[in-house]
Amino acid sequence: MPTDQLSATFFALADPTRRGILAQLANGDATVSDLAKPYDMSLAAVSKHLKVLEGAGLISRGRDAQWRPCHLEAKPLEAVAKWAGEYERFWSRNLDSLGAYLEDVQRKTPPTPPKRGETEKKRKNR
């Protein structure tokens, strides 16, 4: 298991079942039984996924008599968002460059001449 918080969070998020569990918890607290319903797996298997999520700090488990609700914890997700946000400038810059390149190509490309017997109106509707 990864030792730093960000790596532990990414490790936990790498599994689609765990991402699905987090999506369920985004709607509110739930029990292990509730979280297991959409999956074709045992409660023990779901509990293992919950331990990974809990180890990454993505969920916490409470105690309410015999009911142990799981609760989504946002702090590790904020760290992921911040980390990804640092690369947004790179994506934006590259997308802006791509947009400028495509505009340049469009300006330099001569219009398609009409086919023999084709009217201007038909050509525009292609």
Residue frames as a rotation matrix with the C-alpha (Angstrom) as fourth column:
MET 1
0.583 0.812 0.000 0.00
0.812 -0.583 0.000 0.00
0.000 0.000 -1.000 0.00
PRO 2
0.071 -0.568 0.820 1.35
0.449 -0.716 -0.534 3.48
0.891 0.406 0.205 -0.85
THR 3
-0.289 -0.299 -0.909 2.79
0.957 -0.062 -0.284 5.52
0.028 -0.952 0.304 1.98
ASP 4
-0.978 -0.040 -0.204 2.01
0.062 -0.993 -0.103 9.11
-0.198 -0.113 0.974 0.98
GLN 5
-0.336 0.937 -0.100 -1.57
0.026 -0.097 -0.995 10.39
-0.942 -0.337 0.008 1.11
LEU 6
0.054 0.367 -0.929 -1.91
-0.880 -0.421 -0.218 11.31
-0.471 0.829 0.300 -2.57
SER 7
-0.685 -0.361 -0.633 -0.61
-0.637 0.718 0.279 7.91
0.354 0.595 -0.722 -3.73
ALA 8
-0.900 0.411 0.148 -2.94
0.212 0.707 -0.674 6.13
-0.382 -0.575 -0.723 -1.30
THR 9
-0.083 0.906 -0.416 -5.87
-0.331 -0.419 -0.846 8.13
-0.940 0.068 0.334 -2.67
PHE 10
-0.074 0.004 -0.997 -4.99
-0.997 -0.030 0.074 7.33
-0.030 1.000 0.007 -6.28
PHE 11
-0.947 -0.271 -0.173 -4.52
-0.270 0.962 -0.029 3.67
0.175 0.019 -0.984 -5.37
ALA 12
-0.610 0.782 0.127 -7.99
0.211 0.315 -0.926 3.60
-0.764 -0.538 -0.357 -3.82
LEU 13
0.153 0.701 -0.697 -9.53
-0.541 -0.531 -0.653 5.43
-0.827 0.477 0.298 -6.79
ALA 14
-0.651 -0.518 -0.554 -7.90
-0.738 0.265 0.620 3.06
-0.175 0.813 -0.555 -9.30
ASP 15
-0.925 0.331 0.188 -10.56
0.333 0.943 -0.020 0.41
-0.184 0.044 -0.982 -8.72
PRO 16
-0.680 0.703 0.209 -13.98
-0.196 -0.449 0.872 0.91
0.706 0.552 0.444 -10.38
THR 17
0.077 0.710 -0.700 -15.81
0.691 0.468 0.551 -0.79
0.719 -0.526 -0.455 -7.50
ARG 18
-0.334 -0.264 -0.905 -14.30
0.894 -0.391 -0.217 1.62
-0.297 -0.882 0.367 -5.01
ARG 19
-0.999 0.033 0.027 -15.16
-0.020 -0.925 0.380 4.59
0.038 0.379 0.925 -7.24
GLY 20
-0.330 0.938 -0.104 -18.73
0.106 0.147 0.983 3.26
0.938 0.313 -0.148 -7.40
ILE 21
0.031 0.277 -0.960 -18.87
0.963 0.249 0.103 3.00
0.268 -0.928 -0.259 -3.62
LEU 22
-0.765 -0.354 -0.538 -17.70
0.501 -0.852 -0.151 6.61
-0.405 -0.385 0.829 -3.32
ALA 23
-0.838 0.514 0.183 -20.38
-0.146 -0.534 0.832 7.65
0.526 0.671 0.523 -5.80
GLN 24
0.029 0.859 -0.511 -23.00
0.568 0.406 0.716 5.95
0.822 -0.310 -0.477 -3.63
LEU 25
-0.099 -0.136 -0.986 -21.66
0.985 -0.157 -0.077 7.67
-0.144 -0.978 0.149 -0.52
ALA 26
-0.962 -0.203 0.182 -21.82
0.243 -0.943 0.230 11.05
0.125 0.265 0.956 -2.27
ASN 27
-0.260 0.949 0.179 -25.61
-0.050 -0.198 0.979 10.65
0.964 0.245 0.099 -1.91
GLY 28
0.402 0.370 0.838 -25.36
-0.821 -0.259 0.509 10.09
0.405 -0.892 0.199 1.84
ASP 29
-0.489 -0.599 0.634 -24.16
-0.843 0.511 -0.167 7.67
-0.224 -0.616 -0.755 4.49
ALA 30
0.458 0.607 -0.649 -24.79
-0.730 0.674 0.116 3.97
0.508 0.421 0.752 3.92
THR 31
0.484 -0.248 0.839 -24.23
-0.556 0.653 0.514 0.59
-0.675 -0.716 0.178 5.52
VAL 32
-0.661 -0.747 0.070 -22.02
-0.486 0.498 0.719 -2.14
-0.572 0.441 -0.692 4.08
SER 33
-0.363 0.614 0.701 -25.17
0.574 0.740 -0.351 -4.02
-0.734 0.275 -0.621 3.02
ASP 34
0.672 0.613 -0.416 -26.48
0.107 -0.636 -0.764 -0.94
-0.733 0.469 -0.493 1.19
LEU 35
0.161 -0.713 -0.682 -23.13
-0.812 -0.489 0.319 -0.42
-0.561 0.502 -0.658 -0.53
ALA 36
-0.709 -0.487 0.509 -22.91
-0.212 0.837 0.505 -4.10
-0.672 0.250 -0.697 -1.55
LYS 37
0.194 0.939 0.286 -26.32
0.031 0.285 -0.958 -4.22
-0.981 0.195 0.026 -3.29
PRO 38
0.685 0.159 -0.711 -25.17
-0.645 -0.323 -0.693 -3.10
-0.340 0.933 -0.119 -6.77
TYR 39
-0.183 -0.901 -0.392 -22.27
-0.971 0.227 -0.069 -5.57
0.151 0.368 -0.917 -6.84
ASP 40
0.800 0.345 -0.491 -22.14
-0.337 0.935 0.109 -9.30
0.496 0.078 0.865 -7.38
MET 41
-0.313 -0.917 -0.247 -19.75
-0.084 0.286 -0.955 -9.91
0.946 -0.278 -0.167 -4.50
SER 42
0.115 0.306 -0.945 -19.80
0.834 0.488 0.259 -10.98
0.540 -0.818 -0.199 -0.88
LEU 43
0.956 0.224 0.191 -20.06
0.066 -0.796 0.602 -8.58
0.287 -0.563 -0.775 2.04
ALA 44
0.551 -0.824 -0.130 -16.52
0.460 0.170 0.872 -9.63
-0.696 -0.540 0.473 2.96
ALA 45
-0.157 -0.598 0.786 -15.25
0.987 -0.106 0.117 -8.51
0.013 0.795 0.607 -0.47
VAL 46
0.473 0.392 0.789 -17.04
0.401 -0.893 0.203 -5.17
0.784 0.220 -0.580 -0.14
SER 47
0.971 -0.130 -0.199 -15.58
0.153 -0.297 0.943 -4.80
-0.182 -0.946 -0.269 3.36
LYS 48
0.108 -0.982 0.154 -12.08
0.855 0.170 0.489 -5.22
-0.507 0.079 0.858 1.89
HIS 49
-0.105 -0.074 0.992 -12.79
0.770 -0.637 0.034 -2.38
0.629 0.767 0.124 -0.54
LEU 50
0.815 0.481 0.324 -14.05
0.162 -0.726 0.669 -0.27
0.556 -0.492 -0.669 2.35
LYS 51
0.672 -0.648 -0.359 -10.84
0.525 0.075 0.848 -0.92
-0.522 -0.758 0.390 4.29
VAL 52
-0.279 -0.768 0.576 -8.80
0.960 -0.216 0.177 0.41
-0.011 0.603 0.798 1.34
LEU 53
0.145 0.429 0.892 -11.03
0.451 -0.831 0.326 3.49
0.880 0.355 -0.314 1.12
GLU 54
0.970 0.216 -0.111 -10.81
0.182 -0.339 0.923 4.00
0.162 -0.915 -0.368 4.86
GLY 55
0.333 -0.929 -0.163 -7.03
0.805 0.190 0.562 3.58
-0.491 -0.318 0.811 4.81
ALA 56
-0.433 -0.445 0.784 -6.82
0.827 -0.541 0.150 6.30
0.358 0.714 0.602 2.17
GLY 57
-0.795 0.155 -0.586 -8.98
0.309 -0.729 -0.611 8.57
-0.522 -0.667 0.532 4.33
LEU 58
-0.890 0.456 0.024 -11.75
-0.163 -0.367 0.916 8.63
0.427 0.811 0.401 1.71
ILE 59
0.209 0.971 -0.120 -14.38
-0.082 0.140 0.987 7.24
0.974 -0.196 0.109 4.06
SER 60
-0.787 -0.301 0.538 -14.99
-0.573 0.034 -0.819 7.04
0.228 -0.953 -0.199 7.78
ARG 61
-0.274 0.697 -0.663 -17.15
0.260 0.717 0.646 4.58
0.926 0.004 -0.378 9.65
GLY 62
-0.374 0.242 0.895 -19.37
-0.781 -0.603 -0.163 5.58
0.500 -0.760 0.414 12.50
ARG 63
-0.869 0.204 -0.450 -21.14
0.384 0.852 -0.356 3.67
0.311 -0.482 -0.819 15.24
ASP 64
-0.460 0.821 0.338 -24.84
-0.850 -0.517 0.099 3.97
0.256 -0.242 0.936 15.78
ALA 65
0.424 0.467 0.776 -25.80
-0.713 0.700 -0.031 0.97
-0.558 -0.540 0.630 17.92
GLN 66
0.143 -0.360 0.922 -25.38
0.312 0.900 0.303 -2.01
-0.939 0.244 0.242 15.56
TRP 67
0.873 0.190 0.450 -25.50
0.485 -0.234 -0.842 0.18
-0.055 0.953 -0.297 12.48
ARG 68
0.002 -0.931 -0.366 -22.03
0.473 -0.321 0.820 1.21
-0.881 -0.175 0.440 11.25
PRO 69
0.898 0.428 0.100 -22.66
0.286 -0.397 -0.872 3.81
-0.334 0.812 -0.479 8.57
CYS 70
-0.198 -0.924 0.328 -19.93
0.931 -0.073 0.358 4.69
-0.307 0.376 0.875 6.10
HIS 71
0.746 0.378 -0.549 -19.40
0.287 -0.925 -0.247 8.38
-0.601 0.027 -0.799 5.39
LEU 72
0.515 -0.537 0.668 -17.59
0.746 -0.103 -0.658 10.05
0.423 0.837 0.348 2.47
GLU 73
0.405 -0.500 -0.765 -14.62
0.463 -0.610 0.643 12.20
-0.788 -0.615 -0.016 3.48
ALA 74
0.959 0.146 0.245 -13.78
0.284 -0.427 -0.858 14.95
-0.020 0.892 -0.451 0.97
LYS 75
0.641 -0.720 -0.267 -10.32
-0.424 -0.621 0.659 16.07
-0.641 -0.309 -0.703 2.12
PRO 76
-0.240 -0.795 0.557 -8.29
0.209 0.518 0.830 13.50
-0.948 0.316 0.042 0.10
LEU 77
0.255 0.408 0.877 -10.38
0.940 0.107 -0.323 14.30
-0.225 0.907 -0.356 -2.99
GLU 78
0.960 0.026 -0.278 -9.53
0.008 -0.998 -0.064 17.98
-0.279 0.059 -0.958 -2.56
ALA 79
0.114 -0.993 -0.027 -5.83
-0.324 -0.063 0.944 17.03
-0.939 -0.098 -0.329 -2.73
VAL 80
-0.251 -0.126 0.960 -6.44
0.733 0.622 0.274 15.09
-0.632 0.773 -0.064 -5.96
ALA 81
0.709 0.598 0.375 -8.33
0.702 -0.539 -0.466 18.05
-0.076 0.593 -0.801 -7.45
LYS 82
0.759 -0.501 -0.416 -5.52
-0.319 -0.843 0.433 20.41
-0.568 -0.195 -0.800 -6.48
TRP 83
-0.225 -0.876 0.426 -2.90
0.036 0.429 0.902 18.08
-0.974 0.218 -0.065 -7.99
ALA 84
-0.066 0.279 0.958 -4.88
0.937 0.346 -0.037 17.73
-0.342 0.896 -0.284 -11.24
GLY 85
0.869 0.470 -0.153 -5.53
0.417 -0.863 -0.284 21.49
-0.266 0.183 -0.947 -11.29
GLU 86
0.220 -0.879 -0.422 -1.81
-0.194 -0.463 0.865 22.14
-0.956 -0.109 -0.272 -11.49
TYR 87
-0.669 -0.453 0.590 -1.86
0.412 0.435 0.801 20.47
-0.619 0.779 -0.104 -14.91
GLU 88
0.391 0.908 0.150 -4.90
0.696 -0.185 -0.694 22.38
-0.603 0.376 -0.704 -16.13
ARG 89
0.417 -0.320 -0.851 -2.68
-0.425 -0.896 0.129 25.19
-0.803 0.308 -0.510 -17.38
PHE 90
-0.698 -0.702 0.141 -0.83
-0.264 0.435 0.861 22.65
-0.666 0.563 -0.489 -19.52
TRP 91
-0.368 0.644 0.671 -4.09
0.792 0.595 -0.136 21.27
-0.487 0.481 -0.729 -20.96
SER 92
0.610 0.665 -0.431 -5.50
0.383 -0.724 -0.574 24.73
-0.693 0.185 -0.696 -21.60
ARG 93
0.033 -0.693 -0.720 -2.32
-0.564 -0.608 0.559 25.95
-0.825 0.388 -0.411 -23.27
ASN 94
-0.848 -0.386 0.362 -2.18
0.021 0.659 0.751 22.89
-0.529 0.645 -0.551 -25.52
LEU 95
-0.068 0.901 0.428 -5.87
0.872 0.262 -0.413 23.10
-0.485 0.345 -0.804 -26.38
ASP 96
0.582 0.208 -0.786 -5.46
-0.040 -0.958 -0.283 26.80
-0.812 0.196 -0.550 -27.19
SER 97
-0.429 -0.825 -0.368 -2.52
-0.532 -0.098 0.841 25.94
-0.730 0.556 -0.397 -29.44
LEU 98
-0.710 0.240 0.663 -4.55
0.534 0.797 0.283 23.24
-0.460 0.555 -0.693 -31.17
GLY 99
0.380 0.918 -0.114 -7.43
0.660 -0.355 -0.663 25.67
-0.649 0.177 -0.740 -31.71
ALA 100
0.331 -0.343 -0.879 -5.10
-0.451 -0.876 0.172 28.28
-0.829 0.339 -0.445 -33.22
TYR 101
-0.755 -0.640 0.144 -3.53
-0.229 0.463 0.856 25.65
-0.615 0.613 -0.496 -35.49
LEU 102
-0.386 0.683 0.620 -6.92
0.791 0.591 -0.158 24.44
-0.474 0.430 -0.768 -36.74
GLU 103
0.608 0.579 -0.542 -8.05
0.259 -0.791 -0.554 28.01
-0.750 0.197 -0.631 -37.44
ASP 104
-0.098 -0.760 -0.642 -4.83
-0.606 -0.466 0.645 28.60
-0.790 0.452 -0.415 -39.38
VAL 105
-0.827 -0.182 0.532 -5.33
0.207 0.782 0.588 25.42
-0.523 0.596 -0.609 -41.41
GLN 106
0.102 0.957 0.271 -8.91
0.806 0.080 -0.586 26.42
-0.583 0.279 -0.763 -42.22
ARG 107
0.544 0.052 -0.837 -7.79
-0.199 -0.962 -0.189 29.85
-0.815 0.269 -0.513 -43.41
LYS 108
-0.379 -0.838 -0.393 -5.09
-0.657 -0.056 0.752 28.34
-0.652 0.543 -0.529 -45.65
THR 109
-0.646 0.200 0.737 -7.27
0.444 0.883 0.150 25.58
-0.621 0.424 -0.659 -47.12
PRO 110
-0.891 0.346 -0.294 -8.94
-0.452 -0.619 0.642 26.72
0.040 0.705 0.708 -50.33
PRO 111
-0.061 0.945 0.321 -12.68
-0.718 0.182 -0.672 26.14
-0.694 -0.272 0.667 -50.52
THR 112
-0.507 -0.036 0.861 -13.77
0.334 0.913 0.235 22.95
-0.794 0.407 -0.451 -52.25
PRO 113
-0.817 0.228 -0.529 -14.71
-0.559 -0.539 0.630 23.71
-0.142 0.811 0.568 -55.84
PRO 114
0.157 0.952 0.264 -18.21
-0.719 0.293 -0.630 22.69
-0.677 -0.091 0.731 -56.86
LYS 115
-0.501 -0.221 0.836 -18.60
0.276 0.875 0.397 19.40
-0.820 0.430 -0.378 -58.66
ARG 116
-0.992 0.110 -0.068 -19.71
-0.095 -0.263 0.960 19.50
0.087 0.959 0.271 -62.23
GLY 117
-0.368 0.929 -0.024 -23.40
0.186 0.099 0.978 20.35
0.911 0.356 -0.210 -62.35
GLU 118
-0.118 0.288 -0.950 -23.55
0.986 0.151 -0.077 21.14
0.121 -0.946 -0.301 -58.62
THR 119
0.447 0.323 0.834 -25.03
0.262 -0.939 0.223 24.44
0.855 0.119 -0.504 -57.53
GLU 120
-0.536 -0.650 0.539 -23.56
-0.258 -0.481 -0.838 26.65
0.803 -0.588 0.090 -54.83
LYS 121
0.128 0.690 0.713 -26.57
-0.953 -0.115 0.282 25.95
0.276 -0.715 0.642 -52.59
LYS 122
0.885 0.173 -0.432 -26.08
-0.127 0.983 0.135 22.14
0.448 -0.065 0.892 -52.78
ARG 123
0.030 -0.975 -0.220 -22.38
0.289 0.219 -0.932 22.52
0.957 -0.035 0.288 -52.03
LYS 124
-0.470 -0.177 0.865 -23.04
-0.638 -0.609 -0.471 24.51
0.610 -0.773 0.174 -48.86
ASN 125
0.461 0.766 0.448 -25.43
-0.877 0.315 0.364 21.83
0.138 -0.560 0.817 -47.61
ARG 126
0.318 -0.414 -0.853 -22.81
-0.126 0.873 -0.471 19.04
0.940 0.257 0.226 -47.81
